[in-house]
């Protein structure tokens, strides 16, 4: 059975998921909001501006 630390390290936070997705799928659509669409790269850049 995996210990808490092993399980916790395998779970991505929402921020980690967005950052990782931006690395792996930079040009794929991540968000569609009305008429606006954002790729993972664009979404990651916007999130990073808010967080950091």
C-alpha positions as CSV (number, residue, x, y, z in Angstrom):
1,X,0.0,0.0,0.0
2,X,1.3,3.4,-0.9
3,X,2.1,5.8,1.8
4,X,0.6,9.3,2.1
5,X,3.6,11.0,0.7
6,X,3.7,8.8,-2.4
7,X,0.1,9.4,-3.1
8,X,0.2,13.1,-2.5
9,X,3.2,13.5,-4.8
10,X,1.3,11.8,-7.6
11,X,-1.6,14.2,-7.4
12,X,-1.4,17.3,-9.5
13,X,-2.7,20.6,-8.1
14,X,-4.8,22.6,-10.6
15,X,-1.8,24.9,-11.1
16,X,0.5,22.0,-11.7
17,X,-2.0,20.5,-14.2
18,X,-2.2,23.7,-16.2
19,X,1.6,24.2,-16.2
20,X,2.2,20.6,-17.3
21,X,-0.5,20.7,-19.9
22,X,1.1,23.9,-21.3
23,X,4.4,22.0,-21.7
24,X,2.9,18.9,-23.3
25,X,0.0,20.4,-25.3
26,X,0.9,24.1,-25.8
27,X,-1.3,24.7,-28.9
28,X,-4.3,22.6,-28.0
29,X,-7.5,24.3,-26.9
30,X,-7.7,24.4,-23.1
31,X,-10.7,26.7,-22.4
32,X,-13.6,27.9,-24.5
33,X,-15.7,30.7,-23.0
34,X,-18.3,32.1,-25.2
35,X,-16.6,33.3,-28.3
36,X,-13.1,33.2,-26.7
37,X,-10.7,30.3,-26.9
38,X,-7.4,29.8,-25.1
39,X,-4.7,27.3,-25.8
40,X,-2.9,25.7,-22.8
41,X,0.0,28.0,-23.4
42,X,-2.2,31.1,-23.3
43,X,-4.1,29.8,-20.3
44,X,-0.9,28.9,-18.5
45,X,0.5,32.4,-19.1
46,X,-2.6,34.1,-17.8
47,X,-2.7,31.8,-14.7
48,X,1.0,32.4,-14.0
49,X,0.4,36.2,-14.2
50,X,-2.3,35.9,-11.5
51,X,-0.4,33.4,-9.3
52,X,3.1,34.7,-9.4
